[in-house]
Amino acid sequence: MHQEIEELKKAQQAARDAKKKATKDLRNAVKKKQRVMKKARELTNADLVEVITLRQQAAAQRAALKSEATKKEGEEEEVIENAEDPPEKKKKKQK
């Protein structure tokens, strides 16, 4: 009986800790949004266009790296598949 009570107390404390963490994370997210919105209000249209352009360039670079990585993985798999095939034994002609 005592052990059950201790387990319940531990579960209750864990629930409190989870609630505190969730509250803290929510508060931080709201503050972050406020900071971002304040900075966004201060940006000019030219600044916003530049940010969008930079994001598009970064996305294009990520896509290029991803396709390159995928291509390399395909080549590595092909090499591995070829490596698994036993080499053909060539008979030497005896003279």
C-alpha positions in Angstrom: 0.0 0.0 0.0 2.8 2.4 0.9 4.5 1.6 -2.4 1.4 2.5 -4.4 1.2 5.9 -2.6 4.8 6.6 -3.4 4.2 5.8 -7.0 1.2 8.0 -7.2 3.2 10.8 -5.6 5.9 10.4 -8.2 3.3 10.4 -11.0 1.8 13.5 -9.5 5.2 15.3 -9.4 5.9 14.2 -12.9 2.6 15.6 -14.1 3.4 18.9 -12.3 6.8 19.1 -13.9 5.3 18.4 -17.3 2.7 21.1 -16.8 5.4 23.6 -15.7 7.4 22.7 -18.8 4.4 23.1 -21.1 3.6 26.5 -19.5 7.2 27.6 -19.9 7.4 26.5 -23.5 4.1 28.3 -24.3 5.2 31.5 -22.7 8.5 31.4 -24.5 6.8 30.7 -27.9 4.4 33.7 -27.3 7.4 36.0 -26.4 9.3 34.8 -29.5 6.3 35.5 -31.7 6.0 39.0 -30.2 9.7 39.7 -30.8 9.5 38.4 -34.4 6.4 40.5 -35.1 8.0 43.6 -33.7 11.0 43.1 -35.9 8.8 42.4 -38.9 6.9 45.7 -38.4 10.2 47.6 -38.5 11.3 46.0 -41.8 10.8 47.9 -45.0 9.3 46.3 -48.2 12.8 46.1 -49.7 14.0 44.3 -46.6 11.1 41.8 -46.8 11.8 41.2 -50.5 15.4 40.5 -49.7 14.4 38.0 -46.9 12.2 36.2 -49.3 14.9 36.0 -51.9 17.4 34.7 -49.4 14.9 32.1 -48.3 14.4 30.9 -51.9 18.1 30.7 -52.4 18.6 28.7 -49.3 15.8 26.4 -50.3 17.3 25.9 -53.7 20.7 25.0 -52.1 19.1 22.5 -49.8 17.2 20.9 -52.7 20.5 20.7 -54.7 22.3 19.1 -51.8 19.5 16.7 -51.2 19.4 15.6 -54.8 23.2 15.3 -54.8 23.1 13.2 -51.7 20.4 11.0 -53.2 22.4 10.6 -56.3 25.5 9.6 -54.3 23.5 7.1 -52.3 22.3 5.5 -55.5 25.8 5.2 -56.7 27.0 3.8 -53.4 24.2 1.2 -53.5 25.2 0.2 -57.0 28.9 -0.1 -56.0 27.9 -2.2 -53.0 25.7 -4.4 -55.1 28.5 -4.9 -57.6 30.9 -5.7 -54.7 28.6 -8.4 -53.4 28.8 -10.3 -56.7 31.7 -12.8 -56.6 34.5 -12.0 -59.1 34.6 -14.2 -62.1 37.4 -16.6 -62.1 39.4 -16.7 -65.3 41.1 -19.8 -66.2 44.7 -19.5 -67.3 45.7 -21.4 -70.3 48.6 -23.6 -69.8 51.1 -24.0 -72.6 
